[in-house]
Amino acid sequence: MMKVEYIWVDGSEPTKKLRSKTKVMPEGTTEFPMWSFDGSSTNQAEGHASDCLLKPVFDCPDPVRGGNSRLVLCEVLFGDGTPHTTNTRAMLREVATRHAEEDAWFGIEQEYTMFSRGRPLGWPEGGYPAPQGPFYCGVGADEVFGREIAEEHLEACCDAGLKIYGINAEVMPGQWEFQIGTCGPVEVSDHLLIARWLLFRIGEDHGVSMTLDPKPMRGDWNGAGAHTNFSTKSMREEGGMAVIEGAMEKLAARIPEHIAAYGVGIEQRLTGRHETCDYRHFRWGVSDRGASIRIPPTTLADGYGYFEDRRPCANIDPYVVTRLLIETVCS
């Protein structure tokens, strides 16, 4: 027999959570059936009609259980088989198909913070650590905390076959980042969610909780983002810089819509300080980490490439962010 972990996104508010449950199936199973769950316990149904359906859409090896176990990411459907209102993946699929000729690529930089006993790892009891600065990409027991967990998570993502391309310690003690990509909008979002699930699950074994809160600790800290790197086929070709400049005009015209979907608590993180642009404003610049959009210097030098949207928070729904970028830039 084999163990299969069905994973889905719930309807929690204001920020959705991941849920999962285990199904034991015959050895060698490769086709995973739909499965039901109690939507009244996940804010996705009323008690008098509580059954929702899980439709498997992506699977990979389960590096936690090992062996022949699998992780299966699912879309949530109503009992009649139609996409649930919380199913943002279905909405992304439609938009991605409509703009398939643009061949949109994404890379998402997921920041997160490790907590133990009510405070980030590395924070002294009843006090504060030294100011940010030495912790970013640091080395040494006095500057880096939780490396064994971050390394275990990296190994698990590699074993699962996810498109993870790096990790690093961030500016606050106990804060880390991993990067997923480069790939299309649905794939990058699927892989990011499985990577998040693995992060939370591995944290259980260490007695450490993980938060995607964009401002987990108040004060002179950068906060936690999910910087989203984006390009289309025309941006990656000769003359792409002009296409990128056109994209900046389109993004500037839809500030409120993007900010509303870029993570709960965004106003606490995008203050205009701490390498951010104020959430109420929009500006872009080359190599400017204080801008809403950063243009890499290589993009300017080559005349084509990609841009980085620095506004998304760590707690984003990746299906929503990738959909909005495609809709705004490709329309």
N, C-alpha and C positions, 0 to 999 in steps of 0.2 A: 504494500500500500504506500501511497505518497501523500504528503501534506501540501495543501494549496492554500495560500493566504490571499483571500479576496480583499482588495483595498479600494476604498471609495472616498469621495469628498462629501461631507455632510451639509446640513443647512444651518449650522450654528451662526449666530449673529452677535456682534457685527463682523466677526472674522470666522470663516469656515475652518473646520478641522478635518483631519484624516481619521477614518475609521477602518477597522479590518476584523475579519473573522476567518476561522480555519475550516476548510472542508477536506475530509479524508476521501481519497479517490483511488481507483485501481492503479496499480503500477503501470507506468508507460502511457498514461493519459496525456494526450496532446490537444484535445478539443475540450474546452472548459464550458460547462453549461451555464445558463442563466441561473441565478439564485435569488431568493427573496430575503428581505430583512424587515425589521420593525421600524418603519419610518417615523412613528410617533416618538421614538426615543432619540431621533437624530434631527428633529425639527424639520422633517420632510413629509409628514403626514399627520392626519388627525387619528385619534384612537379608534374611532368608529370605522375607519377605512385605512388601516395602517400599513398594509403590505406595499412595499416598493420592490423593484427588481434591479438586480446587478447584472449588467451586460459586460462580460470580459472584452477588453479592447487591446490590451498589451500585457505580455507576460515575459518573465525573465527568471533565471535561477535565483533561489533564495539563499543568500550567503550566510544568513543567521542560522538556519536549521541545517543547511548543507545537504549533501546527498542529492536525491532527485526532487527535493521540494521546490516549489515554484511560488513566485509572487505574481499575482494577477491584478492589474489595475482595471477598474470597472467604471462604466458610465452608469448613472442612476436613471431608471425609467419609472414612469407611472405603471400601475398594474395593467393598463391596456397596451403597454409597449411603446408609448410615445415618450420622448425625452422629458425628464422632470424639469421643473422651472429652475432648479439649482444646477442643472447640467450645463455648465458653461462650455464644456468641451464640444458638445453638439453644435453650439453657436459658432465656435471657432472653426469647426470642420466645414461648415457652410461657407464662411468667409474665405477660408484658405483655398477651397475648391474654386470659388468665384474668381480669385486672383492668382490662380496657380501659375499663370504665365510669368508672373513677377518673380517667382522662385525665391521667396523671402527666406533669409537665414537669420538665426538668432543664437545668441550666447547670453546666458543669465548668470550673474555673479551673486550667489546666495549667501548673505551674511546671517549669522545666528549667534546667540549667546548661551553659554553653559551656566546653569545655576545649581548651587548646592546649599542647603540650609538657608534658603532665602536670600542669597547674595551670589553675584557672579564668582566663578572660580578665580582664586587669586586675590580676592578682596579681603582685607583684614576685618576681623570681627569688630563691629561698632565703629568703623572708620572708613577712610577712603585710601585708594592706592595713590601712587605718584601720578602726576598729570600725563595725559596721552602723549605719545612720542616714541619712547623706546620699545613699546610693545608690538608695534606693527612690523610683521615679518621678523620678529625678534628671535633670539636663541638664548637659552639659559634658564635655569629654574627660578630666577628672580624676575624674569620678564615674560615667560610663556607658561600658560596654564591650560591643561587639558589636551596636550599634544597627543597622548596615547589614544584618546577617544577620537580625535580628528584623523589620526593615522588609521585607526581601525575602521572608521567610516569610509575613508578613501579606498582602503583595500576591499571593503564590502561592495562599494559601488563598482570597482573594477571587476570583481568576481561576478557581479550581476550583469556585466556587459553594458553598463550605462555609459553615456558619453560624457564622462567627467574629465576635465582637462587640467585640474589643479586645485590646490588648497593653500591657504596662508593664514597666519595669525593676524588679527586685526588690531585697531588702535587702542581698544579697551581690554584690560585683562579679562580673560574668559571668553572673549569674542573671537570668532573664526569666520572664514569664508570658504566656500567651495564653488566651483564654476562648472556649469553644464552647457554643452554645445560643441561645435557649431552645427546646427541642423535646422530643419523646418519647424514651423510653429507648433504643430501637434506633437511632434517627437520631442522637442525640447521641453515642452510642458509635461508630457508623460514622464520623461526621465527625471525631471526636477521633483515631481511628486513622489516617485519611488525613492529618490535620494533623500527626501525629507523623511519619509516613513522609516527608512533605514537609520537615519540619524536619531530619531526619537526612540526607535526600538533598541539601538545600541546603547543609548543613554540609560535605558532601564537597567541594563546589566551593570552599570557603574554607579547607580544611584544618583545620576545627574539628569536634571530636566533641561530641555532645550526650549528657548523662546525665540520667536520671530518678531517680537515686539520691536517697532521701529525706534523706540527710545526707551530701552529697558531700564536705564538709570538716568535720572535727571542730572543736569549739570553740564560741564564742559567736555562733552563727549560727542563724537560724530553721529551716533545712532547707528541703526542697522538698515541697510538697503538691499535691493535686488537690482543693481544696475543692469540694464538690458541693452545689449549690443545688437544692432539691427542693420540689415542691408537688403536691397533687392538686386535683381540681375542688372538693371540699368545703372545702379549705383556702383557696381563692381566692374563696369566696363569703362572704356575710354570716355571721358566727358562726364563721368559719374559725379564729380564735385558739383556740377551745375544742378544735377538731379537732387543731390543732398540739400543744396541751398533752397531749392523749391520745396523740399520736404519740411524745412524749417518754417517756411511761411505757412504751410498747412497746419503744422503742430501749434504754431503761435495763435492760430485762429480757433483752436479747440482746447484751450487751457482748462476750463472748468470740468469738462467731460473727462479728461485724462486724470486730473488730480482727484476727482471723486472716485476713480477706480484704481488708484495706485496705492491703496492700503490704508486701513483705519489707523489714525494717529499721525497722518502725514504732516499735519500742521505743527506737531511737536518736533519733527525731524527737519523739515525744510523751513528753517527760520531765516536763512540768509547768512548764517554763520556755519562753522563746522563743515566746510567744503560742500555747501549747498546753496542753491538759489532760493529765495523766498517763494513759497508755493503759490503765491498770488501773482507772481511775475514769470516771465519767460525770456530767457536769453541763451544764446549759444556762442561757443568760442572754441578755438583750436587749443587743445591741451589744457583747457580751463575746467578744473574740478569744482569750481564754484559756480558753474553755469548749469542751466537745466539740461542742456545737451552739450556733450564734449565731442569735438571732432579730433580724432587722433592725428598727431603730426604726420604720420605716414600717409594718411588719407589726403591731406593737403599736398604733401610732396609728390605723391603719385598722380593726383588729380582724380582719384576714384577710390572706393573702399566702403567704409561703414561709419556709423555714428553710435554713440553711447547715450542712451536716455538715462540720466542719473536720478530721476525723480522717483521711480518705483521703490516702495518700501519692502522690507524683508518679508512682510506678511501678505504679499500680493497673491491673487489668483492668477497664475501664469497664463491660463487660457484667456482671461479677460485682457491682460496687458498685451499679449501678442496679437489678439484680435483687433484691439483698438489701434495699434500701430499700423497694421496692414490696412484697416479701413481708412484711417486718416491719410496715410502717405500714398496709398495706391489708388485712391478714388479721384 
